[in-house]
Amino acid sequence: MSDEETPAGADVPPDAGPGAARRGTAWVILGVVAVALLICCCSAVIGVAVAWSAGLFDAR
């Protein structure tokens, strides 16, 4: 397949050029990474809050 051909079902206009599909895929990957980081950070904050409320950070 040459650079000018677009696979069937691709969401890229015919005049977009060869790198357009890769740019779309890169945005999807960046979005997934951003969501994963957000979930990890939120779960860490929730874990610290639960530990704090349970008194695990109190010096004995």
C-alpha positions as CSV (number, residue, x, y, z in Angstrom):
1,M,0.0,0.0,0.0
2,S,1.4,3.4,-0.9
3,D,1.2,6.6,1.1
4,E,-1.6,7.9,-1.1
5,E,-3.9,5.0,-0.4
6,T,-6.3,5.2,2.6
7,P,-7.5,2.0,4.2
8,A,-11.2,1.2,4.0
9,G,-13.1,2.7,6.9
10,A,-10.4,5.2,7.8
11,D,-11.7,8.5,9.2
12,V,-9.3,10.6,7.1
13,P,-10.3,12.9,4.2
14,P,-8.6,11.8,0.9
15,D,-6.7,15.1,0.7
16,A,-5.4,15.0,4.3
17,G,-2.0,13.6,3.5
18,P,-0.1,10.5,4.7
19,G,0.5,11.7,8.3
20,A,-3.1,12.6,9.2
21,A,-4.1,9.1,10.5
22,R,-1.0,8.9,12.6
23,R,-1.7,12.3,14.2
24,G,-5.2,11.1,15.1
25,T,-3.9,8.0,16.7
26,A,-1.3,10.0,18.6
27,W,-4.1,12.1,20.1
28,V,-6.0,9.0,21.1
29,I,-2.9,7.6,22.8
30,L,-2.2,10.9,24.6
31,G,-5.8,11.0,25.8
32,V,-5.6,7.5,27.2
33,V,-2.3,8.3,29.0
34,A,-3.8,11.5,30.4
35,V,-6.9,9.7,31.7
36,A,-4.7,6.9,33.2
37,L,-2.6,9.5,35.0
38,L,-5.7,11.3,36.3
39,I,-7.1,8.0,37.6
40,C,-3.8,7.1,39.3
41,C,-3.4,10.5,40.9
42,C,-7.0,10.6,42.1
43,S,-6.8,7.1,43.6
44,A,-3.5,8.0,45.4
45,V,-5.2,11.1,46.9
46,I,-8.2,9.0,48.0
47,G,-5.8,6.4,49.5
48,V,-3.9,9.1,51.5
49,A,-7.2,10.6,52.7
50,V,-8.5,7.2,53.9
51,A,-5.2,6.5,55.6
52,W,-5.2,9.9,57.2
53,S,-8.8,9.5,58.4
54,A,-7.9,6.1,59.8
55,G,-5.1,7.6,61.8
56,L,-2.3,5.8,60.1
57,F,-0.2,9.0,60.0
58,D,-0.4,9.7,63.7
59,A,2.9,9.5,65.5
60,R,2.8,7.0,68.4
